[in-house]
Amino acid sequence: MLKRNPIGFVVLIVLTTALSAQERPDALRLYSLGRYTEAIVVCEEELRENPQNRESYVVLCWSLVQNRQYAEAEQRAAQARSFYQYDHRVVEVLGEAKYYLGKNVEALSLFQEYVSLVPVTSGSRINLAYYYMGEIYIRQQRFQHADIALTTAVRFESGRDTWWVRLGYAREMARNFRESLEAYDRALQLNPASADAQRGRSRVMANIIR
């Protein structure tokens, strides 16, 4: 009878695991390519191997949000936060999940925490955080607050016509018509075909010329 060499058996397992990890696609790259379902699968495999893998949690939650699996994203981000309470990426993506689930108060608190945690120079999602805060304030009909948040969002990222439309709407609802017109005009500069900006501009002009 052949005897199993326990040392050799362990080495074989380690080598097999290492090869599997090397052959596994990069989850962040998959996420960047918009292949969210594949990124989720890879991250889940990584978390089975290491249940406290910080980077796997972050990419997993980003991918779940983009895949519109908001309840699962909330659950997994909450799990990640139990390990990494002050990781600003975990805080922000948990806020996103709650935003899409309509949990406005909780989401707003998380976005506010995020902007207090992250250095402005390294906060790659700080523009999104301010945008989501602006949208929450619009939901709450706190239009002056929405103006401030959305103004900050477009300061960080000025090329999104839809954000300028939302800023115009917040200002319009606050009856700051001339400032609203400026925002709608900026949206139309970026996208002349924007129907929302065109309609908003027409409404505002009607109020200005009264």
Sequence and secondary structure as in RCSB ss.txt:
>XXXX:A:sequence
MLKRNPIGFVVLIVLTTALSAQERPDALRLYSLGRYTEAIVVCEEELRENPQNRESYVVLCWSLVQNRQYAEAEQ
RAAQARSFYQYDHRVVEVLGEAKYYLGKNVEALSLFQEYVSLVPVTSGSRINLAYYYMGEIYIRQQRFQHADIAL
TTAVRFESGRDTWWVRLGYAREMARNFRESLEAYDRALQLNPASADAQRGRSRVMANIIR
>XXXX:A:secstr
     HHHHHHHHHHHHHHHHHHS  HHHHHHTT HHHHHHHHHHHHHH TT HHHHHHHHHHHHHTT HHHHHH
HHHHHHHH TT HHHHHHHHHHHHHTT HHHHHHHHHHHHHHS GGG TTHHHHHHHHHHHHHHTT HHHHHHHH
HHHHHH TT HHHHHHHHHHHHHTT HHHHHHHHHHHHHH TT HHHHHHHHHHHHHHT 
